[in-house]
Each structure stands twice: as structure tokens, then as C-alpha cells.
Amino acid sequence: MFGQYFYNESMRRMTIAFGQIFNNIQIKRKNSSDDVVQSIRVPLAYGPKEKFLVRLDQQPSLDNREFAITLPRLSFEISGISYDGSRKLTRVQKYKSVKTDAEGKILNYNYTPVPYNISYNLYAFTATAEGGLQIVEQILPFFQPDYTVTVNAIPELDIKKDVPIVLNSVNYEDTYSGDFTSRRAVIYTLGFTAKTYLFGPASTQKVVKEVKSDLYSDTDITNKAREERIIVVPDPTSADADDDFGFTTTIQTFNDGKKYNPTTDNDE
């Protein structure tokens, strides 16, 4: 069952969509006359907080910052994945999309996705308290407490999902320690939950061009032979799934004592 390979990139697309929300945050620095002297677009990268703290500690001195990481900076990471039973839907619903190839039209479909909550942590690193406040204030007003994004979950089936991203918590940390030449890092940690869906493997189905039904005079179809067969085909036989067509019905009667073998597609 689990040997079938598939990868819909659902969590990858969700993570990219989450990062895009914070991809254009800026910090502006002013002089004593309240004039903007510098405008910085805050870099964003995927990675844990500990990775950036180690980079800061590698070269903490303000006198020699040749290899030090520059601030301000944003990073984010997945912190957890959990099933959400409150959003469970019926399993038999199908998402369908009709595609055309060399053999005609093919129906691609996927069953109802499974609801999962993906937890994200967003980290804001700044050298000053003012920089951290500018970043946080550009984020918090949009979450009341959620912000909805549209994710193209399965492009092949043209499935788009509106995913609410809920802001759960905001934490503050000041890592300043040491002498006056040591580097300071103000860190804000924002916790989010994305209420998304995960899809299983997709399936395909060709247009049904012929239907056969065998009729028996006894309920014991294992030991008894078929006596009549009804065959239904579209008229014309070149008709497609969405064409306006009729049907041709053929009834065959048998006395040869044979049965239809679905494995070999022959009467035996």
C-alpha cells in the first residue's frame, strides 16, 4: 500500500507561501531631523534560530566583523505537524480534472485531502530594539488572529486551497551580554499555525467506451455458465466523454457452458 511513490509538494508549497508573506519587510533609519537616511529590506531565509545565533557568536566583536552575519534578518522554520480532526471531510469526495493526450481525454482525480496543522516559527533578528519594533509592527496588524493565503495545492488538478495562518504567540529576547564592544541581538519569535491539507496519490481514468454485463440463470456464478451477455457502446464509437451521443445495445445468447475470465478477457 505504501510502496506507491508520490510527491505532491503540498508542504513545500505551503512553506513557500508562508515565507512570501514576510518577504518584503523593511526597516528605515532616521537622523535627528526625522529624515530617512537608510532603508533596508530585511533578508529572509529558511533556517532554525540556533543557526543564526551560532553565526553571530562566530564573530561577536564590533571591532572586527569581517565574517559576522549582518542584521536585521528574518528566518523561519517548521516546528511541528499535527492532525486536525475538527476539519475532517468525507472521504468519498473527488477532485476531478479532464486532460487531453494522444489517446483522447483522460480523467485525473484525487480523493478528499487530510487536514493537518503545520506549525511555523518566524524569527526576527535586529541589532537595536527600534529595528525589532519596526518589523513586528509591520506583521501583527494583519493577523486578527489569522491571515488567509491561497495555495495552489495540486496544479495538475487545478486545486486551490484557502489556508488560514493563525498567529499564536509573540516572544521577545535580548541576547546582549559582555562588554560594550560585544554584539547585541534583539530576537522576536512569532509562532504560527497553518491550517492546510495534504493530498494522497492521484489516479487517472480513461473514457469508458464499452460496457459488458453477463447474465446468469442461477445465483451460483462460480460453477454455472453465463447464458446471456449485454454489450453497450456509444454511437458513434468515436464519441468522447462530453459529446452528445447515443448508445448501441447488443444482446448475445450462449449455450456453450463457458464463463468470462476477467484476467484473460476471454470466455473459458
C-alpha positions in Angstrom: 0.0 0.0 0.0 2.7 2.4 1.0 5.0 1.3 -1.8 3.4 3.7 -4.4 5.7 6.7 -4.8 4.0 10.1 -5.0 5.0 13.6 -4.0 2.5 16.4 -4.4 4.8 19.0 -2.8 2.0 20.2 -0.6 4.1 21.1 2.4 6.8 22.6 0.2 4.2 24.9 -1.5 2.7 25.8 1.9 6.2 26.7 3.3 7.0 28.9 0.3 3.6 30.6 0.6 4.3 31.3 4.3 7.7 32.8 3.6 6.4 35.0 0.8 4.2 36.8 3.4 7.2 38.2 5.1 9.4 38.7 2.0 9.1 42.5 1.7 9.5 43.9 5.2 11.7 47.0 5.5 13.5 48.9 8.2 14.0 52.7 7.9 16.6 54.6 9.9 16.3 58.3 10.5 18.5 61.1 11.7 17.9 63.7 14.3 15.8 65.7 11.8 13.5 62.8 11.3 14.7 62.3 7.7 15.1 58.8 6.3 18.8 58.2 5.8 18.7 54.4 5.2 16.0 52.0 4.0 16.8 48.3 4.4 14.8 45.4 3.0 15.1 42.7 5.7 16.6 39.5 4.2 14.6 36.3 4.7 15.9 32.7 4.8 14.8 29.3 5.9 16.6 28.1 9.0 16.5 27.5 12.7 17.2 30.2 15.2 20.2 28.4 16.6 21.9 28.5 13.2 21.8 32.3 13.2 22.8 32.6 16.8 25.9 30.5 16.1 26.8 32.8 13.2 26.5 35.8 15.5 28.8 34.1 18.1 31.4 33.3 15.5 32.4 36.9 15.3 30.7 38.9 18.0 33.2 41.8 18.2 32.1 45.1 16.8 35.8 46.0 16.0 36.2 43.1 13.5 33.0 41.9 11.8 34.5 40.5 8.6 32.7 37.2 8.9 29.8 38.3 11.1 26.2 37.9 9.9 24.5 41.2 9.1 21.4 42.4 11.0 18.5 42.9 10.6 17.5 39.4 9.3 14.4 37.2 9.3 14.3 33.4 9.4 11.6 30.8 9.7 11.3 27.0 10.1 8.7 24.3 10.5 8.4 23.5 14.2 5.7 20.8 14.1 3.0 18.9 12.2 -0.3 17.6 13.7 -3.5 16.1 12.5 -6.7 18.3 12.8 -9.7 16.1 13.3 -12.1 19.1 13.6 -11.7 19.8 9.8 -12.1 16.3 8.6 -14.3 15.8 5.5 -16.0 12.8 3.9 -13.5 10.5 2.2 -15.5 9.7 -1.0 -15.5 13.2 -2.5 -13.3 13.5 -5.6 -11.4 16.4 -7.2 -11.5 15.9 -10.9 -9.8 17.4 -14.0 -10.1 16.3 -17.6 -6.9 16.4 -19.7 -6.3 15.5 -23.4 -3.5 13.4 -24.6 -2.7 11.4 -27.8 -5.2 8.7 -26.9 -8.1 11.2 -26.1 -9.4 12.6 -22.9 -8.3 11.3 -19.6 -9.8 12.0 -16.2 -7.4 12.8 -13.4 -8.8 12.7 -9.9 -7.8 12.8 -6.3 -9.8 12.0 -3.2 -10.5 14.3 -0.3 -7.3 15.6 1.4 -6.4 15.1 5.0 -6.5 18.2 7.3 -3.2 18.9 9.0 -1.8 21.8 11.0 1.7 22.9 10.2 3.4 25.0 12.9 6.0 27.6 11.9 8.3 29.8 13.9 9.4 33.2 12.5 12.5 34.8 14.0 13.4 38.5 13.7 17.0 39.4 14.5 17.9 43.0 14.9 20.8 44.9 16.5 18.5 47.5 18.1 15.2 47.5 19.9 13.8 50.1 17.4 14.5 47.8 14.5 12.7 44.9 16.1 9.7 47.0 16.8 9.5 48.2 13.2 9.5 44.6 12.0 6.9 43.4 14.4 4.6 46.3 13.8 4.5 45.5 10.1 3.3 42.0 10.8 0.9 42.0 13.8 -1.9 44.2 12.4 -2.6 41.7 9.6 -3.3 38.8 12.0 -6.6 39.1 13.8 -5.6 36.4 14.7 -5.3 34.8 11.3 -4.3 35.7 7.7 -5.6 33.7 4.7 -3.4 32.8 1.7 -4.4 30.9 -1.4 -2.1 27.9 -2.2 -2.1 26.1 -5.5 -2.1 22.7 -3.8 -2.3 20.4 -6.9 -1.6 22.3 -10.1 -2.3 19.2 -12.3 -5.9 19.2 -11.0 -6.2 23.0 -10.6 -6.9 22.6 -6.9 -6.5 25.8 -4.9 -7.0 26.0 -1.2 -7.5 29.0 1.1 -5.3 28.3 4.1 -5.7 30.4 7.2 -2.4 31.1 9.1 -3.1 31.8 12.7 -0.7 33.9 14.9 -0.4 32.0 18.2 2.3 33.8 20.2 5.0 36.6 20.2 8.1 36.3 22.3 10.9 38.8 22.9 14.5 38.0 23.8 17.6 40.3 24.1 20.9 38.4 23.8 23.1 41.3 24.8 26.0 40.2 27.1 29.6 41.1 27.7 31.4 44.4 27.2 30.4 47.4 25.2 32.1 46.2 22.0 30.2 42.9 22.1 27.4 42.5 19.6 23.8 42.7 20.6 20.9 40.8 19.0 17.3 41.5 19.7 15.2 38.5 18.8 11.4 38.2 18.3 9.9 34.8 17.9 6.5 34.6 16.4 4.6 31.3 16.4 2.1 30.5 13.6 -0.2 27.6 12.7 -1.2 27.0 9.0 -4.4 25.0 8.7 -3.6 23.2 5.4 -4.5 19.9 3.7 -2.4 17.0 2.4 -3.4 15.1 -0.7 -2.8 11.4 -1.4 -1.7 9.9 -4.7 -3.5 11.0 -7.8 -5.3 8.5 -10.1 -6.3 8.5 -13.8 -9.2 7.0 -15.7 -9.8 6.8 -19.4 -13.2 7.3 -21.0 -15.4 4.2 -20.9 -16.1 3.1 -24.4 -17.7 -0.3 -23.8 -19.7 -2.0 -21.0 -20.3 -5.7 -20.8 -22.7 -7.4 -18.4 -23.1 -11.2 -18.2 -26.5 -12.6 -17.0 -26.9 -15.9 -15.2 -30.0 -18.1 -14.6 -28.6 -19.2 -11.2 -27.1 -17.3 -8.3 -24.1 -19.7 -8.3 -22.0 -17.8 -10.8 -18.8 -19.8 -9.8 -19.9 -23.1 -11.1 -22.6 -22.1 -13.6 -22.0 -20.6 -17.0 -23.3 -17.3 -18.4 -26.3 -17.5 -20.6 -26.7 -14.0 -21.9 -24.4 -11.0 -22.4 -25.4 -7.4 -22.9 -22.9 -5.1 -24.6 -23.4 -1.3 -24.7 -21.2 1.0 -26.7 -21.5 4.7 -27.7 -22.9 5.6 -31.1 -20.6 6.7 -32.8 -17.8 4.8 -31.1 -15.5 7.8 -31.6 -17.6 9.8 -29.1 -15.9 11.4 -26.2 -16.9 12.0 -22.6 -18.6 15.4 -23.2 -20.0 14.7 -26.7 -23.7 14.4 -27.5 -24.2 10.7 -28.4 -26.5 7.7 -28.2 -25.9 4.1 -27.4 -25.9 0.8 -29.3 -27.0 -2.2 -27.2 -26.2 -5.8 -28.3 -27.6 -8.9 -26.6 -25.9 -12.2 -27.1 -27.2 -15.6 -26.0 -24.8 -18.6 -25.2 -25.2 -22.3 -24.8 -21.5 -23.3 -24.8 -21.2 -23.6 -21.0 -18.3 -21.1 -20.8 -17.7 -18.3 -18.4 -15.9 -15.0 -18.8 -12.5 -14.7 -17.3 -11.7 -11.1 -16.5 -8.0 -11.8 -16.1 -7.5 -13.1 -19.7 -10.5 -11.2 -21.1 -11.7 -14.4 -22.8 -14.6 -16.9 -22.4 -13.2 -20.2 -21.0 
